[in-house]
């Protein structure tokens, strides 16, 4: 009980610190968060405390609570954030481009591992025999679905804590570099359109439809009550974590689209807090002594990222769609709901609602794509 209370205090304190940091307007804090996001602090702070004071909190009951209750709660909230009606303002071609990018992210690591294994026998020993492929699965979730999918897929793939943290660090570095590159690329979209002889225009958007949701107290109470009751009900009737994930994902999508008073902005906020809470709990299990990644894995991930982008360029050319949609769709996949609209604003601020919607679509589809990746690796 003493260790449980200690772990709970560390986790709660971490969540409060991370939420405080994310809201601070201080310039130097924001610069730090640009390169080392708050979500990673949620993982590192508890790990640093346990390492500094030599505490073993890897087996406290808080981990069971997180897996059985908090993760399902986070899945339901994030899935219910997507309004299908709002996808109409995006149009078919950008969605096709976005889905193509997601498909490459989900399938390419399996292809690359197979090719690496043919070229070098040690690659097969690394990725298959030593099961480093389990570190690639959370990347799929992180790139397409964000932190929620990343955490769910970590559990489904059985990724070890040390490998997971190393992957988080690598993922964070690459995504930040990629964001800078996409900022530069989207500013030159018109030049690339002329190069590829594409004359497609960007649709004009009058208002941010996603931001026009209901924010009354009644809508918040109704939304929260349904989420809590649904999470409890599903948890009590289902033993399989996998089927719980699938059921909650479908249920969240249904609830967010059939209940008129559903508060989409509210579920995004509480889903974000739940994710920080999950990450802080996971940090209790981290052992810094095991923080490392093989060079072969890093090389594979870089090739994977570059091929994802080049494939999207090919699809955009085939669809004759404005090249600006490539960095927008890529950042919706890799960057998420914060960086996708930021990159988009560097080209046309009117497209920010489209970027937000694609990012939400990414959030709710990431787990499904990651499950496909797991299935393909198991076949390999």
VOLO-887556 format. One line per field, with one value per residue (C-alpha): residue in one letter; y, x, z. Coordinates in steps of 0.5 Angstrom, whole numbers, plus 500, padded with zeros to 3 digits. Layout:
rest = [a, ...]
c2 = [Y, ...]
c1 = [X, ...]
c3 = [Z, ...]
//
This chain:
rest = [x, x, x, x, x, x, x, x, x, x, x, x, x, x, x, x, x, x, x, x, x, x, x, x, x, x, x, x, x, x, x, x, x, x, x, x, x, x, x, x, x, x, x, x, x, x, x, x, x, x, x, x, x, x, x, x, x, x, x, x, x, x, x, x, x, x, x, x, x, x, x, x, x, x, x, x, x, x, x, x, x, x, x, x, x, x, x, x, x, x, x, x, x, x, x, x, x, x, x, x, x, x, x, x, x, x, x, x, x, x, x, x, x, x, x, x, x, x, x, x, x, x, x, x, x, x, x, x, x, x, x, x, x, x, x, x, x, x, x, x, x, x, x, x, x, x, x, x, x, x, x, x, x, x, x, x, x, x, x, x, x, x, x, x, x, x, x, x, x, x, x, x, x, x, x, x, x, x, x, x, x, x, x, x, x, x, x, x, x, x, x, x, x, x, x, x, x, x, x, x, x, x, x, x, x, x, x, x, x, x, x, x, x, x, x, x, x, x, x, x, x, x, x, x, x, x, x, x, x, x, x, x, x, x, x, x, x, x, x, x, x, x, x, x, x, x, x, x, x, x, x, x, x, x, x, x, x, x, x, x, x, x, x, x, x, x, x, x, x, x, x, x, x, x, x, x, x, x, x, x, x, x, x, x, x, x, x, x, x, x, x, x, x, x, x, x, x, x, x, x, x, x, x, x, x, x, x, x, x, x, x, x, x, x, x, x, x, x, x, x, x, x, x, x, x, x, x, x, x, x, x, x, x, x, x, x, x, x, x, x, x, x, x, x, x, x, x, x, x, x, x, x, x, x, x, x, x, x, x, x, x, x, x, x, x, x, x, x, x, x, x, x, x, x, x, x, x, x, x, x]
c2 = [500, 505, 504, 505, 511, 514, 512, 515, 522, 522, 520, 526, 531, 529, 530, 537, 539, 537, 541, 547, 547, 546, 552, 557, 563, 563, 564, 559, 554, 554, 553, 547, 544, 545, 540, 536, 536, 536, 528, 526, 530, 526, 519, 522, 525, 519, 515, 520, 520, 512, 512, 518, 515, 507, 506, 500, 502, 497, 492, 497, 496, 503, 500, 495, 501, 504, 498, 496, 503, 509, 507, 504, 511, 515, 511, 512, 520, 520, 516, 520, 526, 525, 528, 524, 530, 535, 531, 533, 540, 536, 533, 526, 527, 530, 524, 519, 522, 522, 514, 513, 516, 512, 505, 506, 508, 501, 497, 499, 497, 490, 490, 494, 489, 483, 487, 488, 481, 479, 483, 482, 476, 480, 484, 478, 477, 484, 485, 478, 474, 479, 482, 489, 489, 491, 497, 499, 498, 504, 508, 507, 508, 515, 517, 516, 516, 520, 518, 514, 509, 509, 507, 502, 499, 498, 494, 490, 488, 487, 492, 493, 499, 501, 500, 504, 510, 509, 509, 515, 519, 517, 519, 526, 528, 525, 528, 535, 535, 533, 539, 544, 541, 541, 548, 550, 545, 548, 555, 552, 549, 553, 552, 545, 545, 549, 543, 538, 542, 541, 547, 544, 550, 550, 550, 557, 556, 561, 558, 553, 548, 544, 549, 551, 545, 546, 548, 548, 545, 540, 538, 536, 533, 528, 527, 525, 521, 517, 516, 514, 509, 506, 505, 501, 497, 495, 493, 489, 485, 484, 480, 481, 487, 487, 486, 492, 496, 495, 495, 502, 505, 503, 505, 512, 513, 512, 516, 522, 522, 520, 524, 531, 535, 531, 536, 534, 539, 537, 530, 532, 536, 530, 525, 529, 529, 521, 520, 524, 520, 514, 516, 518, 511, 508, 512, 509, 502, 505, 503, 509, 504, 500, 506, 505, 503, 499, 503, 499, 500, 508, 507, 503, 508, 514, 510, 509, 516, 519, 513, 515, 522, 520, 516, 521, 526, 520, 519, 527, 527, 522, 525, 532, 535, 541, 539, 543, 537, 533, 536, 537, 530, 528, 532, 530, 523, 525, 531, 531, 536, 541, 541, 540, 546, 550, 548, 549, 556, 557, 556, 558, 559, 558, 550, 550, 546, 541, 540, 539, 534, 530, 530, 527, 522, 520, 520, 515, 510, 510, 503, 500, 501, 499, 492, 491, 492, 487, 482, 483, 482, 476, 473, 475]
c1 = [500, 506, 509, 502, 501, 508, 507, 500, 503, 509, 504, 499, 505, 508, 501, 500, 507, 506, 500, 503, 509, 504, 500, 506, 507, 515, 519, 525, 520, 516, 523, 524, 517, 518, 524, 522, 515, 511, 508, 516, 517, 511, 515, 522, 520, 517, 523, 528, 525, 525, 532, 535, 532, 533, 526, 522, 515, 515, 510, 505, 498, 497, 500, 494, 489, 492, 492, 485, 481, 485, 488, 480, 478, 483, 481, 474, 475, 480, 475, 469, 473, 472, 465, 464, 460, 466, 470, 466, 469, 476, 474, 476, 483, 486, 483, 485, 492, 492, 490, 495, 501, 498, 498, 505, 507, 503, 506, 513, 517, 515, 517, 524, 525, 524, 529, 534, 534, 535, 541, 544, 543, 544, 538, 534, 537, 536, 529, 526, 530, 531, 524, 526, 520, 516, 519, 517, 510, 509, 512, 506, 502, 505, 506, 499, 495, 499, 500, 494, 495, 502, 501, 495, 500, 506, 501, 499, 506, 509, 514, 519, 520, 527, 526, 519, 523, 529, 523, 520, 526, 528, 521, 521, 528, 525, 518, 521, 526, 521, 516, 522, 523, 515, 515, 520, 517, 510, 512, 515, 508, 507, 514, 513, 506, 509, 514, 509, 504, 499, 494, 489, 486, 486, 478, 476, 474, 470, 470, 473, 467, 471, 471, 464, 462, 457, 461, 455, 456, 450, 454, 460, 456, 452, 459, 463, 457, 457, 464, 465, 459, 461, 468, 466, 461, 466, 471, 467, 464, 470, 477, 481, 485, 485, 477, 476, 480, 476, 470, 471, 474, 468, 463, 467, 466, 459, 457, 461, 457, 450, 449, 448, 450, 457, 462, 468, 473, 472, 473, 480, 482, 480, 483, 490, 490, 489, 494, 499, 497, 498, 505, 507, 505, 509, 515, 515, 517, 523, 530, 535, 541, 538, 537, 540, 538, 542, 544, 541, 534, 535, 537, 531, 526, 530, 529, 522, 520, 523, 520, 513, 514, 516, 510, 505, 509, 507, 500, 499, 502, 497, 491, 493, 492, 495, 502, 501, 496, 503, 506, 499, 497, 504, 504, 497, 500, 506, 505, 498, 493, 498, 503, 499, 495, 501, 505, 499, 498, 505, 502, 494, 491, 484, 486, 488, 481, 482, 489, 485, 480, 486, 490, 483, 482, 489, 488, 482, 485, 492, 491, 488, 494, 498, 494, 495, 503, 503, 499, 504, 510, 507, 506, 514]
c3 = [500, 502, 495, 491, 495, 493, 486, 486, 489, 484, 478, 480, 481, 474, 471, 474, 472, 465, 465, 468, 463, 457, 459, 460, 456, 458, 452, 454, 457, 450, 446, 450, 449, 442, 442, 448, 448, 455, 454, 454, 460, 463, 462, 464, 471, 474, 471, 474, 481, 481, 478, 483, 489, 487, 488, 485, 483, 477, 480, 484, 483, 479, 473, 473, 474, 468, 463, 465, 466, 464, 457, 455, 458, 453, 447, 448, 449, 443, 438, 440, 438, 430, 427, 421, 418, 419, 414, 408, 408, 407, 400, 397, 394, 401, 405, 399, 400, 407, 408, 402, 407, 413, 409, 407, 415, 417, 412, 410, 416, 415, 408, 410, 415, 410, 405, 411, 413, 406, 405, 412, 416, 423, 421, 422, 428, 431, 429, 429, 433, 438, 437, 436, 431, 437, 438, 431, 432, 437, 432, 427, 433, 434, 427, 425, 432, 437, 444, 445, 439, 441, 448, 446, 441, 446, 450, 444, 441, 448, 447, 453, 457, 456, 448, 448, 452, 446, 441, 444, 444, 437, 435, 438, 435, 428, 428, 430, 425, 420, 422, 420, 414, 412, 414, 409, 404, 404, 403, 397, 395, 389, 386, 386, 383, 377, 377, 377, 372, 377, 377, 383, 387, 395, 397, 401, 408, 411, 419, 423, 423, 428, 433, 433, 438, 444, 450, 455, 462, 460, 454, 459, 464, 459, 455, 461, 464, 458, 457, 464, 464, 458, 460, 466, 462, 457, 462, 466, 461, 457, 459, 452, 452, 444, 444, 449, 444, 438, 442, 445, 438, 435, 441, 441, 434, 434, 440, 438, 431, 434, 440, 438, 445, 444, 446, 442, 444, 451, 450, 446, 453, 458, 453, 453, 460, 461, 456, 460, 466, 462, 460, 468, 470, 465, 467, 474, 470, 466, 467, 464, 464, 458, 454, 447, 440, 435, 429, 424, 427, 427, 419, 418, 421, 417, 411, 413, 414, 407, 403, 406, 404, 397, 396, 398, 393, 387, 390, 389, 382, 380, 383, 381, 387, 390, 393, 399, 401, 402, 408, 411, 410, 412, 419, 420, 420, 424, 428, 430, 432, 434, 429, 423, 423, 425, 419, 415, 417, 414, 407, 408, 415, 412, 411, 419, 420, 414, 418, 424, 422, 418, 425, 428, 423, 424, 432, 431, 426, 428, 433, 427, 422, 428, 429, 421, 422, 428, 424, 418, 423, 426, 419, 417]
//
